């Protein structure tokens, strides 16, 4: 088999703390003849790569200074254009279809009128996501596309803790209903709203754990303000070390992800990887995730979160009979790496 050279953005760089890319490309490099390098503009412009695989191309739009966002967006588009001129093909995995925080509407419009024209192949993490992308972005109807689901995180963190040991370590009563929000905290994830709804819920024994690093100082302060003077709420607003995350997950009965808008969720897969049921809004591909892993593991709600829905969800989480482990066998990284390579080869043969 001839070698296949891939330039991935990101590949193994784990600045966000999410091991998704590292797990995917580590599995991919186990396949014969495949080489994966970390993206740099110089490599894109001067290298000889078959595929340039981009995951979050619109991240620069979240930079608040207009001049900084514009400079990075222009550099990104120029590098991808030059790479295609040299024969590389661009594959985009659409984790989302637009920025979570909109700071520069005119720059956004310019970016989304240009970037899709550089895309030669598209990957979605779900069938719903693929259909939505092709419905909303004309270019994606004309290039090869595939569904390659989000892999699990069972091998990416230390082994799970025992529930009672985790609770004892965190100072939680063994019988208390414990809800958890875990992951990087950004405005669209609606964490202050979750805190407010929890405070309206009259269950005195319940506990809410909010763990993760807010993306802005303003968001951090709004969460603290929402939680103040309620001893049932515990905040750990920092980057959570890998050895601590399994403890928080083991101590919880239910992971609550009250996103304002959502297509896919790595946090939901993290919870399921540690065999914790999840409550998510019925938006994006969350209903598809529910169908995929089963209604015993994923519960959805319509419109907005309410105290009543929290009560119903914790009752469901605690009293539903479910298997010991969430059914994630189809989400092994070697399988997903081979599915990604199949899409690469389809793109390269489509010239």
Beta strands, then each sheet from edge to edge (+ up, - down):
strand 1: 4-9
strand 2: 34-38
strand 3: 51-54
strand 4: 89-93
strand 5: 121-124
strand 6: 144-147
strand 7: 178-182
strand 8: 207-211
strand 9: 233-236
strand 10: 254-257
strand 11: 278-281
strand 12: 298-301
sheet 1: 2+ 1+ 3+ 4+ 5+ 6+
sheet 2: 9+ 8+ 7+ 10+ 11+ 12+
end
